Amino acid sequence: MKALMLFLTLFLLCSTQLFSNEKDSSLDGYISKYKKELFSYDYEKNEAESSKLRDSWIAPLRLNYSYTKRGEDATLKEYQNAAIKMDQPIFASGGIIYGIKFADASKLYADYSIDVAKRKMIKDAVSILMQIKQTSLKEKKQHYQIQNSKINLLQKKEEYLNGQLDSGFLNNAVIQRNIVTQSLYDIQSSKEKLISRFQALSDMSYKDASIPHLELLSSEEFLKNNIVLKMTQSEILKNRYKKDVTVSKYLPKVNLTAGYTWDKAVDERDYYNYGFKVSIPLDINTFRDIESVRVDYLKSQVVKKDKQRELDALFEQVMHNIKNFDKKMALSDENIELYDELLKETQELYKAGYKTKYDVDTLKNSLEIQKIDLKIYEIDKQLELLTLYEMYVNDGK
């Protein structure tokens, strides 16, 4: 009975409570259910590993039982022995508290590591989807360019037959038509490859899936809600507590000891004991061990500063690229206005008999090409912003 009570007391001391860690994001829908399931297992395993590390200071109970038969004086005697023993640290110069904090910090760091990997996959899926939409626009644009090349070929053919051009100009028109047609085939091949990659990452249909519209971020927003910086900050915290745990490992430690033993041979007897013990390890590598974790702690601080500088440079590069696309969009706007005006004038001249149907159709196609360019540049801007949003997490968005 005494052994049972001791066992129950120690079991309750060792038991822990697990908390679920729900990870959800509005962008999760872009990756497949299997990908999300894999990440959920990563979070679940991290929770289990963290709980195991957090409670590693709780020493295991040692349960022993033996049964033997031994012949003595022409008789066979039975011997039974059972024991429960505990050797539990209760004071480790702060090591227990630091160990728990280290476990929590390690879990936070591991969670951020999973978050970063998950955001990378989401970014890849969204990026590929954007590229598919963009490639569809390029495909449409290429059809207009092919139409213009065919019109140019017909014009050159007529001029050649009328003796206005030599065969070299006609040959160049044929080559140009072939080049733009082959470019269409290349665009279509690239699109199929992108579709295949998207289907490997997502359950969505690329035809029905819409791409998110990303807004411009300020540098302060980008850094404040940057998941990579948060991960590096959690690594600093983890290494700090690891240093504290390592230092406390070489300081005095107090253990509570207890045990219960039951023997049965000729007679049955039982006894228990309890007490405590104090230990101080003396290790030649003490200062080297402490110095090693101290260096890790200092290094992680430098890593964060270096990462922040990299992110500053990345933000500036993205903003520079976006400004360039804005310039291209402004130029396309000017071209649209110009082609629209020329088209109206050419249509009037065509009605008056001064221009051909070829001239009208060429300008119509050129106008549509400029409109498509405008949409392509807008997706280019979104792709640049996606580079930032891969690391930007605010309220689960």
C-alpha positions in Angstrom: 0.0 0.0 0.0 2.8 2.4 0.8 4.4 1.6 -2.5 1.2 2.3 -4.4 0.8 5.7 -2.7 4.4 6.7 -3.4 3.9 5.7 -7.1 0.7 7.7 -7.5 2.3 10.8 -5.9 5.3 10.6 -8.2 3.1 9.9 -11.3 1.0 13.1 -10.6 4.2 15.1 -10.2 5.4 13.9 -13.6 2.2 14.3 -15.6 1.9 17.2 -18.1 -0.8 18.9 -20.0 -0.6 19.3 -23.8 -2.0 22.3 -25.6 -3.0 22.4 -29.2 -1.2 24.9 -31.5 -3.6 25.9 -34.2 -1.9 27.4 -37.2 -4.2 29.1 -39.7 -3.8 31.6 -42.4 -6.1 33.1 -45.1 -3.4 32.2 -47.6 -3.5 28.5 -46.7 -6.0 27.8 -49.4 -3.4 28.1 -52.1 -1.6 24.9 -51.0 -3.1 21.4 -51.1 -4.7 19.7 -48.2 -1.9 17.2 -48.1 0.7 20.0 -47.8 -1.3 21.5 -45.0 -1.6 18.1 -43.3 2.2 17.6 -43.5 2.7 21.0 -41.8 0.1 20.2 -39.1 2.1 17.1 -38.3 5.3 19.2 -38.1 3.6 21.5 -35.6 2.2 18.5 -33.7 5.6 16.9 -33.5 7.2 20.2 -32.3 4.6 20.4 -29.5 5.4 16.9 -28.4 9.2 17.5 -28.6 8.8 20.7 -26.6 6.7 19.0 -23.9 9.4 16.3 -23.6 12.1 18.9 -23.3 10.2 21.1 -20.9 9.7 18.1 -18.5 13.1 16.6 -19.0 14.1 17.8 -15.5 11.6 15.3 -14.0 13.5 12.2 -13.3 12.0 8.8 -14.2 10.8 6.4 -11.5 12.8 3.1 -11.5 10.6 0.1 -10.9 12.4 -3.3 -10.3 11.0 -6.8 -9.7 12.9 -10.0 -9.6 11.9 -13.6 -9.0 14.4 -16.4 -8.5 14.5 -20.0 -7.4 17.5 -21.4 -5.7 18.4 -24.8 -4.4 19.8 -24.9 -0.9 20.2 -28.0 1.4 18.3 -30.2 -1.0 15.4 -27.8 -1.0 14.1 -25.4 -3.6 13.6 -21.9 -2.3 11.8 -18.9 -4.0 13.0 -15.4 -3.7 11.1 -12.3 -4.7 12.1 -8.7 -4.7 10.3 -5.5 -5.8 11.5 -1.9 -5.5 10.4 1.7 -6.5 13.1 4.3 -6.4 13.2 8.0 -7.1 16.1 10.4 -7.5 14.4 13.8 -8.4 16.3 17.1 -8.7 14.5 19.8 -6.8 17.1 22.5 -7.0 19.7 23.1 -9.7 20.9 26.7 -9.2 18.2 27.9 -11.5 18.7 25.2 -14.1 15.1 23.8 -13.8 13.5 27.2 -14.4 16.0 28.0 -17.3 15.4 24.5 -18.7 11.6 25.2 -18.9 12.2 28.6 -20.5 14.7 27.1 -22.9 12.1 24.5 -23.9 9.5 27.2 -24.5 11.9 29.3 -26.5 13.0 26.3 -28.5 9.3 25.5 -29.4 8.8 29.1 -30.4 11.9 29.0 -32.7 10.8 25.7 -34.2 7.3 27.0 -34.8 8.7 30.0 -36.6 10.9 27.7 -38.7 7.9 25.8 -39.8 6.0 29.0 -40.4 8.8 30.2 -42.6 8.8 27.0 -44.6 5.0 27.1 -44.9 5.0 30.7 -46.1 7.7 29.8 -48.6 5.5 27.2 -50.1 2.4 29.4 -50.1 4.5 32.1 -51.8 5.6 29.6 -54.4 2.0 28.6 -55.1 0.8 32.2 -55.4 3.8 33.2 -57.5 3.2 30.3 -60.0 -0.5 31.2 -60.2 0.4 34.8 -60.9 2.9 33.7 -63.6 0.2 31.5 -65.2 -2.2 34.5 -65.4 0.7 36.6 -66.7 1.6 34.0 -69.3 -2.0 33.8 -70.5 -1.8 37.6 -71.1 1.5 37.1 -73.0 -0.1 34.4 -75.0 -2.9 36.8 -76.0 -0.5 39.5 -76.7 1.5 37.2 -79.0 -1.6 36.4 -81.0 -1.9 40.1 -81.7 1.7 40.3 -82.7 1.3 37.3 -85.0 -1.7 39.0 -86.6 0.4 42.1 -87.2 3.2 40.0 -88.7 0.8 38.4 -91.1 -0.6 41.8 -92.1 3.0 43.0 -92.6 3.7 39.8 -94.7 0.6 40.4 -96.9 1.7 44.1 -97.4 5.2 43.1 -98.4 3.9 40.3 -100.7 1.7 42.8 -102.5 4.4 45.4 -102.8 6.9 42.7 -104.1 4.4 41.5 -106.7 3.8 45.1 -107.7 7.6 45.5 -108.1 7.8 48.0 -105.3 10.1 45.8 -103.1 12.8 43.3 -103.7 12.6 39.7 -102.4 14.8 40.5 -99.4 12.1 42.5 -97.7 9.6 39.8 -98.3 11.9 37.2 -96.9 12.4 39.3 -93.7 8.7 39.5 -93.3 8.4 35.7 -93.5 11.2 35.3 -91.0 9.5 37.8 -88.6 6.2 35.9 -88.8 8.0 32.7 -88.0 9.8 34.2 -85.1 6.7 35.5 -83.4 4.8 32.3 -84.1 7.6 30.2 -82.6 7.6 32.6 -79.6 4.0 31.7 -79.1 4.8 28.0 -78.9 7.5 28.8 -76.3 5.0 30.8 -74.2 2.5 27.9 -74.4 5.2 25.4 -73.3 6.2 27.6 -70.4 2.5 27.9 -69.4 2.0 24.2 -69.3 5.1 23.8 -67.1 3.8 26.4 -64.7 0.4 24.7 -64.6 2.0 21.4 -63.8 4.0 23.0 -60.9 0.9 24.7 -59.6 -1.1 21.4 -59.6 1.7 19.8 -57.6 1.3 22.4 -54.8 -2.4 23.3 -54.8 -5.9 21.7 -55.0 -7.2 24.8 -56.8 -8.0 25.0 -60.4 -5.7 27.6 -62.0 -8.6 28.6 -64.3 -10.9 29.5 -61.4 -8.3 30.6 -58.8 -7.9 34.3 -58.3 -4.7 35.9 -57.2 -4.6 38.1 -54.1 -4.2 41.8 -54.5 -1.2 42.9 -52.5 -0.9 46.5 -51.2 2.3 48.5 -50.8 4.1 48.1 -47.4 6.1 50.6 -45.6 9.6 49.7 -44.4 8.4 49.9 -40.8 5.5 47.5 -41.4 7.6 45.1 -43.3 10.2 44.8 -40.5 7.8 45.0 -37.6 5.7 42.0 -38.8 8.6 40.1 -40.5 8.4 36.4 -39.6 12.1 35.9 -40.5 13.2 38.6 -38.0 10.8 37.1 -35.4 12.5 33.7 -35.9 16.0 35.2 -35.5 14.8 37.0 -32.3 13.4 33.7 -30.9 16.8 32.1 -31.7 18.5 34.8 -29.5 16.1 33.9 -26.7 16.7 30.2 -27.1 20.5 30.6 -27.1 20.3 32.9 -24.1 18.4 30.3 -22.0 20.7 27.5 -23.3 23.6 29.5 -22.0 21.9 29.8 -18.6 21.1 26.1 -18.5 24.7 25.2 -19.4 26.1 27.4 -16.6 23.7 26.0 -14.0 24.8 22.5 -15.0 28.1 23.1 -13.3 26.6 24.6 -10.1 25.3 22.9 -7.0 22.3 20.6 -7.4 20.0 19.1 -4.8 18.0 15.9 -5.3 15.2 14.4 -3.4 15.6 10.7 -3.0 13.0 8.1 -2.0 12.4 4.4 -2.3 10.3 1.5 -1.3 11.6 -2.2 -1.2 9.7 -5.4 -0.7 11.4 -8.8 -0.1 10.0 -12.2 0.2 12.1 -15.3 0.9 11.4 -17.3 4.0 9.8 -14.3 5.6 8.2 -11.3 4.0 9.5 -7.8 4.8 9.4 -4.3 3.4 11.0 -1.0 4.1 11.3 2.5 2.6 13.8 5.3 2.7 13.9 9.0 1.8 16.4 11.8 2.0 18.3 14.2 -0.2 21.7 14.6 -1.8 23.8 17.5 -2.9 26.3 17.3 -5.8 28.7 19.7 -7.5 30.2 18.5 -10.8 33.9 19.2 -11.4 34.6 19.0 -15.1 37.7 20.0 -17.0 35.6 21.2 -19.9 33.3 23.4 -17.8 34.6 26.8 -19.1 34.9 25.5 -22.7 31.3 24.3 -22.6 30.1 27.6 -21.2 32.2 29.6 -23.7 30.8 27.6 -26.6 27.1 28.4 -25.8 28.1 32.0 -25.0 29.5 32.3 -28.5 26.3 30.9 -29.9 24.3 33.5 -28.0 26.5 36.4 -29.3 26.5 35.0 -32.8 22.7 34.8 -32.9 22.5 38.6 -32.0 24.8 39.4 -34.9 22.7 37.1 -37.2 19.6 39.2 -36.4 21.4 42.5 -37.2 22.8 41.1 -40.4 19.4 39.7 -41.4 17.8 43.0 -40.7 20.3 44.7 -43.0 19.6 42.1 -45.7 15.9 42.7 -45.4 16.4 46.5 -45.6 18.3 46.0 -48.8 15.6 43.6 -50.1 12.9 46.1 -49.4 14.8 48.9 -51.2 15.4 46.7 -54.2 11.7 45.7 -54.4 10.6 49.4 -54.2 13.1 50.2 -56.9 11.8 47.5 -59.1 8.2 48.6 -58.5 9.1 52.2 -59.5 10.5 50.9 -62.7 7.3 49.0 -63.5 5.4 52.1 -62.7 7.5 53.9 -65.3 6.7 51.2 -67.8 3.0 51.4 -67.0 3.1 55.2 -67.5 4.8 54.7 -70.9 2.1 52.1 -71.8 -0.6 54.6 -70.8 1.0 57.2 -73.1 1.2 54.6 -75.9 -2.5 53.7 -75.4 -3.4 57.3 -75.7 -1.3 57.7 -78.8 -2.5 54.6 -80.6 -6.1 55.4 -79.7 -5.7 58.8 -81.3 -3.9 57.4 -84.4 -6.6 54.7 -84.8 -9.4 57.2 -84.8 -7.5 59.3 -87.4 -6.6 56.2 -89.5 -10.2 55.0 -89.5 -11.3 58.4 -90.8 -8.6 58.3 -93.5 -9.6 54.7 -94.4 -13.2 55.8 -94.9 -11.9 58.6 -97.2 -9.8 56.1 -99.1 -6.3 57.3 -98.0 -5.5 54.3 -95.8 -5.9 50.6 -96.1 -7.7 48.0 -93.9 -4.2 46.7 -93.1 -3.4 50.1 -91.5 -6.5 50.0 -89.4 -6.1 46.4 -88.2 -2.4 46.9 -87.4 -3.2 49.9 -85.1 -6.1 48.0 -83.5 -3.7 45.2 -82.6 -1.0 47.5 -81.4 -3.5 49.3 -79.2 -4.6 45.9 -77.6 -0.9 45.0 -77.1 -0.3 48.1 -75.1 -3.4 47.4 -73.0 -2.1 43.9 -72.3 1.3 45.2 -71.4 -0.3 47.3 -68.8 -1.9 44.2 -67.1 1.4 42.3 -67.4 3.3 45.1 -65.6 0.7 45.1 -62.9 1.3 41.4 -62.2 5.0 42.1 -62.3 4.5 44.6 -59.4 2.4 42.0 -57.5 5.2 39.5 -57.9 7.7 42.0 -56.5 5.4 42.6 -53.5 4.9 38.9 -53.0 8.6 38.7 -52.2 7.9 40.9 -49.2 4.6 39.3 -48.3 6.3 35.9 -48.1 7.9 37.2 -44.8 5.1 39.6 -43.8 2.6 38.1 -41.3 0.1 40.4 -39.5 -2.9 38.9 -37.7 -2.6 35.7 -39.6 -2.8 37.3 -43.0 
